[in-house]
């Protein structure tokens, strides 16, 4: 994986692994410690044992199972976020119930998750190990952890000075009336995405004038659960996209996990195409593929929104959006869980507006004032 990381810290990343399965504790520990920059300082067999170990060892990050005896993962997470806040990656079951519990955990403050089955039942264990290590390193190194309570935005911390070569980040550089020419909204997001989307989509009014297409990096089942939760909270209609769904005002289409979402013309409408190819992309769904397809199909200016997440997915698509006269809004560093995807857009000079998480829905609406 070619995920950009912040400069290496001078010390080892310490991790506590919490899981009721001895096999899982061993498997996760071995995967993490295959990297010389990570040390598993303790393991725990249940939530209460995990809290005790966290208090004793004060790690940089915790991996936390959801279903455990004595004290389950969600209950333990509530205590961790309240008393000893630090980054937590959930180990989640690939079931509908597991997806719902994972969304609950992300609401409570967990920063990311890995599917439990994928952590040991796979022919591609090397890729899974690399993904877990990349997540741990990126989350710990990206910036100081900021705790958040359920239903609140991330607490901001003072911004850092621009890095060498980094472009100045505009707060708002969009001319009045720019929204009138836009055809649709395309949004790319990854680590920290479910929480960020829950702070964005439900705040858009029923009269928001454009259809919205979203790529959130998640496995199958998880995107369906996320779409259902967003739909229950939103004035707009939100669904996990199916082949042939029309992207029109009032509709939000979330690309299904494990599939790419592109678009085609059907009569006078733009409809979604759901497919597994190309299978060689780093992410599936992929923001670059969705963005580029939308540019070609609408053949006019789009609003591109890029939010919290690792890596640079979406950057090439945003370039094409700008070439067609579109507008780009990026989430700012202080409100991102991981400032990767938005940072790439800002440093490339593509962002017309750089906004905190709680300012993005207002910024999207402001375009049409």
C-alpha positions as CSV (number, residue, x, y, z in Angstrom):
1,X,0.0,0.0,0.0
2,X,1.2,3.4,-0.8
3,X,-0.5,5.4,1.9
4,X,1.3,8.7,2.8
5,X,2.2,8.9,6.4
6,X,3.3,11.9,8.5
7,X,6.9,12.1,9.6
8,X,8.0,9.2,11.8
9,X,7.9,9.7,15.5
10,X,11.0,9.1,17.6
11,X,9.4,6.3,19.6
12,X,7.6,3.0,19.1
13,X,3.8,3.0,18.8
14,X,2.4,1.1,21.8
15,X,-0.8,-0.9,21.3
16,X,-3.2,-2.8,23.6
17,X,-5.2,-5.6,22.0
18,X,-8.6,-6.4,23.6
19,X,-10.4,-9.6,22.4
20,X,-12.1,-12.5,24.1
21,X,-10.5,-15.0,21.6
22,X,-7.0,-16.1,22.4
23,X,-6.5,-16.9,18.8
24,X,-7.5,-13.3,17.7
25,X,-5.3,-11.7,20.4
26,X,-2.3,-13.7,19.1
27,X,-3.2,-13.1,15.4
28,X,-3.6,-9.3,15.8
29,X,-0.5,-9.1,17.9
30,X,1.6,-11.0,15.4
31,X,0.3,-8.8,12.5
32,X,1.1,-5.6,14.4
33,X,4.5,-6.6,15.7
34,X,5.6,-7.7,12.2
35,X,6.3,-4.0,11.9
36,X,9.3,-2.8,13.9
37,X,7.6,0.5,14.7
38,X,4.7,-1.1,16.6
39,X,4.8,-3.0,20.0
40,X,1.8,-4.7,21.6
41,X,2.4,-3.8,25.2
42,X,-0.5,-5.9,26.6
43,X,-3.5,-8.0,25.6
44,X,-6.8,-8.3,27.4
45,X,-9.6,-11.0,27.3
46,X,-12.6,-8.7,27.9
47,X,-13.6,-5.1,28.2
48,X,-12.9,-4.7,31.9
49,X,-9.6,-6.4,31.6
50,X,-8.9,-4.0,28.7
51,X,-9.7,-0.9,30.7
52,X,-7.4,-2.1,33.4
53,X,-4.6,-2.7,30.9
54,X,-5.1,0.7,29.2
55,X,-4.9,2.4,32.6
56,X,-1.7,0.5,33.4
57,X,0.1,0.9,30.1
58,X,-1.3,4.1,28.6
59,X,-0.9,2.9,25.0
60,X,-1.0,5.1,21.9
61,X,-3.9,3.0,20.4
62,X,-6.3,0.2,21.3
63,X,-7.8,-2.5,19.1
64,X,-11.2,-3.5,20.7
65,X,-13.5,-6.4,20.0
66,X,-17.3,-5.7,20.3
67,X,-18.7,-9.0,21.5
68,X,-17.0,-9.9,24.8
69,X,-18.0,-11.3,28.2
70,X,-17.9,-9.3,31.5
71,X,-17.9,-6.0,29.7
72,X,-18.7,-5.7,26.0
73,X,-16.8,-3.5,23.6
74,X,-19.3,-0.7,23.3
75,X,-19.6,-0.4,27.1
76,X,-15.8,-0.4,27.4
77,X,-15.5,2.2,24.7
78,X,-17.9,4.6,26.6
79,X,-15.6,4.3,29.6
80,X,-12.4,4.8,27.5
81,X,-13.7,7.9,25.8
82,X,-14.9,9.4,29.0
83,X,-12.0,8.6,31.3
84,X,-8.9,7.7,29.2
85,X,-9.6,9.0,25.7
86,X,-7.3,7.6,23.0
87,X,-7.6,6.2,19.5
88,X,-9.6,3.0,19.3
89,X,-9.9,0.7,16.2
90,X,-12.9,-1.7,16.5
91,X,-12.7,-5.4,15.5
92,X,-16.0,-5.9,13.8
93,X,-18.1,-8.9,12.7
94,X,-19.0,-9.0,9.0
95,X,-22.8,-9.3,9.7
96,X,-25.7,-6.9,9.6
97,X,-25.7,-6.9,13.5
98,X,-21.9,-6.3,13.4
99,X,-22.3,-3.4,11.1
100,X,-24.9,-1.8,13.3
101,X,-22.7,-2.2,16.4
102,X,-19.7,-0.8,14.5
103,X,-21.6,2.3,13.6
104,X,-22.6,2.7,17.2
105,X,-18.9,2.4,18.1
106,X,-17.9,5.1,15.6
107,X,-20.6,7.3,17.0
108,X,-19.1,6.8,20.5
109,X,-15.7,7.8,19.4
110,X,-13.9,4.9,17.8
111,X,-11.8,6.2,14.9
112,X,-11.9,3.2,12.6
113,X,-12.5,-0.6,12.3
114,X,-11.3,-3.8,10.7
115,X,-13.7,-6.7,9.9
116,X,-13.0,-9.6,12.3
117,X,-13.3,-12.3,9.7
118,X,-10.8,-10.6,7.4
119,X,-8.2,-10.4,10.1
120,X,-7.6,-14.1,9.9
121,X,-9.7,-15.9,7.3
122,X,-8.3,-14.7,4.0
123,X,-5.9,-15.8,1.3
124,X,-4.6,-12.3,1.2
125,X,-3.4,-12.0,4.7
126,X,-0.4,-9.8,3.6
127,X,-2.7,-7.1,2.3
128,X,-4.8,-7.3,5.5
129,X,-1.8,-7.0,7.7
130,X,-0.5,-4.0,5.7
131,X,-3.9,-2.3,5.9
132,X,-4.0,-2.8,9.7
133,X,-0.5,-1.5,10.2
134,X,-1.1,1.5,7.9
135,X,-4.2,2.4,9.8
136,X,-2.5,2.2,13.2
137,X,0.5,4.3,12.0
138,X,-1.6,6.9,10.2
139,X,-4.1,7.4,13.0
140,X,-1.4,7.7,15.7
141,X,1.0,9.8,13.7
142,X,-1.5,12.1,11.9
143,X,-2.1,14.5,14.8
144,X,-2.9,14.6,18.6
145,X,-6.0,12.6,19.4
146,X,-9.1,14.6,20.0
147,X,-11.9,13.1,22.0
148,X,-15.5,13.7,21.1
149,X,-18.7,12.9,22.9
150,X,-21.6,11.2,21.0
151,X,-23.5,13.7,18.8
152,X,-20.8,16.4,18.8
153,X,-18.2,17.4,16.3
154,X,-14.5,16.9,16.9
155,X,-12.9,19.3,19.3
156,X,-10.4,21.3,17.4
157,X,-6.8,21.9,18.4
158,X,-4.5,24.7,17.3
159,X,-3.6,24.3,13.6
160,X,0.0,23.6,12.6
161,X,2.1,25.7,10.4
162,X,1.9,24.9,6.7
163,X,4.3,22.0,5.7
164,X,7.0,22.7,3.1
165,X,5.4,23.0,-0.3
166,X,1.9,23.1,1.1
167,X,-0.5,25.5,-0.5
168,X,-2.3,28.2,1.5
169,X,-5.7,26.9,2.5
170,X,-8.5,29.3,1.7
171,X,-11.4,29.6,4.1
172,X,-13.9,30.5,1.3
173,X,-12.9,31.5,-2.3
174,X,-16.1,30.8,-4.2
175,X,-17.8,33.6,-6.1
176,X,-21.5,34.3,-5.4
177,X,-23.8,32.4,-7.7
178,X,-21.4,29.6,-8.4
179,X,-23.9,27.0,-7.3
180,X,-26.3,27.9,-10.1
181,X,-24.2,26.1,-12.8
182,X,-23.5,22.9,-10.8
183,X,-25.0,19.6,-11.9
184,X,-24.5,17.3,-8.9
185,X,-22.4,16.7,-5.8
186,X,-19.8,14.0,-5.5
187,X,-18.3,13.3,-2.1
188,X,-15.3,11.1,-1.1
189,X,-14.5,10.1,2.4
190,X,-12.7,7.3,4.4
191,X,-11.3,7.0,7.9
192,X,-13.6,8.9,10.3
193,X,-16.3,9.0,7.6
194,X,-19.4,7.6,9.2
195,X,-19.3,10.1,12.0
196,X,-18.5,13.0,9.6
197,X,-21.3,12.0,7.2
198,X,-23.8,11.8,10.1
199,X,-22.8,15.4,10.9
200,X,-23.2,16.5,7.3
201,X,-26.0,14.8,5.3
202,X,-28.8,15.1,8.0
203,X,-28.1,18.9,8.1
204,X,-29.0,19.4,4.5
205,X,-32.6,20.6,3.9
206,X,-35.2,18.8,1.8
207,X,-34.8,21.7,-0.7
208,X,-31.1,21.0,-1.4
209,X,-31.1,21.3,-5.2
210,X,-28.6,18.7,-6.3
211,X,-28.3,14.9,-6.2
212,X,-25.4,13.6,-4.0
213,X,-23.2,10.6,-4.7
214,X,-20.9,9.4,-2.0
215,X,-17.9,7.0,-1.9
216,X,-17.1,5.9,1.7
217,X,-14.3,3.3,2.0
218,X,-16.2,0.5,3.8
219,X,-16.7,-3.3,3.3
220,X,-20.0,-4.8,2.1
221,X,-22.9,-4.7,4.6
222,X,-21.4,-1.7,6.4
223,X,-22.4,0.7,3.6
224,X,-26.0,-0.6,3.7
225,X,-26.3,0.0,7.5
226,X,-24.7,3.4,7.1
227,X,-27.1,4.4,4.4
228,X,-30.1,3.3,6.4
229,X,-28.9,5.2,9.4
230,X,-28.4,8.4,7.4
231,X,-31.8,8.0,5.8
232,X,-33.5,7.7,9.1
233,X,-32.0,11.0,10.2
234,X,-32.2,13.0,6.9
235,X,-34.7,15.0,5.0
236,X,-33.1,13.7,1.9
237,X,-33.6,10.2,0.6
238,X,-30.4,8.2,1.3
239,X,-29.8,4.7,0.0
240,X,-27.1,2.2,-0.8
241,X,-26.9,2.6,-4.6
242,X,-28.2,-0.2,-6.8
243,X,-27.7,-0.5,-10.5
244,X,-30.1,1.9,-12.3
245,X,-30.8,4.2,-9.4
246,X,-31.3,7.8,-10.6
247,X,-29.1,10.5,-9.2
248,X,-31.5,13.5,-8.9
249,X,-32.3,16.3,-6.5
250,X,-33.5,14.9,-3.2
251,X,-31.5,11.7,-3.6
252,X,-28.2,10.6,-1.9
253,X,-26.6,7.5,-3.3
254,X,-23.9,5.7,-1.2
255,X,-21.6,3.4,-3.2
256,X,-21.9,-0.2,-2.0
257,X,-18.9,-1.6,-0.2
258,X,-16.7,-3.8,-2.4
259,X,-18.2,-2.3,-5.6
260,X,-17.4,0.8,-7.8
261,X,-20.2,3.3,-8.6
262,X,-20.1,5.0,-12.0
263,X,-22.8,6.7,-14.0
264,X,-24.4,6.6,-17.4
265,X,-27.2,8.4,-19.3
266,X,-30.6,6.7,-19.6
267,X,-33.0,8.9,-21.4
268,X,-33.0,12.3,-19.8
269,X,-31.6,10.9,-16.5
270,X,-28.3,10.1,-15.0
271,X,-28.3,6.6,-13.4
272,X,-25.8,4.6,-11.3
273,X,-23.9,1.6,-12.6
274,X,-22.6,-0.8,-9.9
275,X,-19.7,-3.0,-10.9
276,X,-16.7,-4.9,-9.4
277,X,-14.2,-3.9,-12.1
278,X,-11.6,-2.7,-12.1
279,X,-10.5,-5.0,-9.3
280,X,-7.0,-3.7,-9.1
281,X,-7.8,-0.3,-7.5
282,X,-6.5,0.3,-4.0
283,X,-10.0,1.1,-2.8
284,X,-13.3,-0.4,-3.9
285,X,-15.4,1.7,-4.1
286,X,-13.0,4.3,-5.4
287,X,-13.6,8.1,-5.2
288,X,-11.4,8.8,-8.3
289,X,-13.4,6.4,-10.4
290,X,-16.7,7.8,-9.3
291,X,-15.6,11.4,-9.6
292,X,-14.2,10.9,-13.1
293,X,-17.3,9.1,-14.3
294,X,-19.6,11.8,-13.0
295,X,-17.5,14.5,-14.8
296,X,-17.9,12.6,-18.1
297,X,-21.6,11.7,-17.7
298,X,-22.8,15.1,-16.5
299,X,-20.4,16.9,-18.9
300,X,-20.7,20.0,-16.8
301,X,-19.5,21.6,-13.5
302,X,-19.8,19.5,-10.3
303,X,-19.4,20.2,-6.6
304,X,-16.6,17.9,-5.3
305,X,-16.4,17.5,-1.5
306,X,-13.4,15.7,0.0
307,X,-13.4,14.8,3.7
308,X,-11.5,12.9,6.4
309,X,-9.5,9.8,5.3
310,X,-6.1,8.2,4.6
311,X,-4.3,8.5,1.3
312,X,-5.1,10.5,-1.8
313,X,-8.2,8.8,-3.3
314,X,-10.2,11.5,-5.1
315,X,-7.3,13.7,-6.0
316,X,-7.3,12.9,-9.7
317,X,-11.1,13.1,-9.9
318,X,-11.0,16.5,-8.2
319,X,-8.5,17.7,-10.9
320,X,-11.0,16.7,-13.6
321,X,-13.8,18.5,-11.7
322,X,-11.8,21.7,-11.6
323,X,-10.9,21.4,-15.3
324,X,-14.6,21.3,-16.1
325,X,-15.2,24.5,-14.1
326,X,-16.4,22.8,-10.9
327,X,-16.0,23.7,-7.3
328,X,-14.2,21.8,-4.5
329,X,-14.8,22.0,-0.8
330,X,-12.3,20.2,1.5
331,X,-12.6,19.4,5.2
332,X,-10.0,21.3,7.3
333,X,-7.2,19.6,9.2
334,X,-8.4,20.3,12.7
335,X,-11.7,18.5,12.3
336,X,-10.4,15.5,10.4
337,X,-9.7,12.1,12.1
338,X,-7.0,11.6,9.4
339,X,-6.0,14.6,7.3
340,X,-5.0,12.7,4.2
341,X,-7.5,13.0,1.3
342,X,-8.4,16.6,2.0
343,X,-4.7,17.5,2.5
344,X,-3.9,16.2,-0.9
345,X,-6.5,18.4,-2.5
346,X,-5.4,21.5,-0.5
347,X,-1.7,21.0,-1.2
348,X,-2.5,20.6,-4.9
349,X,-4.3,23.9,-4.9
350,X,-7.7,22.4,-5.8
351,X,-9.7,23.5,-2.8
352,X,-11.9,26.5,-3.3
353,X,-13.0,26.3,0.3
354,X,-11.5,24.6,3.4
355,X,-14.1,24.2,6.1
356,X,-14.4,22.6,9.5
357,X,-16.7,19.6,9.7
358,X,-19.6,21.5,11.2
359,X,-19.2,24.2,8.5
360,X,-19.5,21.8,5.5
361,X,-23.3,21.5,5.3
362,X,-23.7,25.2,5.6
363,X,-21.0,25.7,3.0
364,X,-22.7,23.4,0.6
365,X,-26.0,25.2,1.1
366,X,-24.3,28.7,0.8
367,X,-23.4,28.0,-2.8
368,X,-27.1,28.3,-3.7
369,X,-27.9,31.5,-1.8
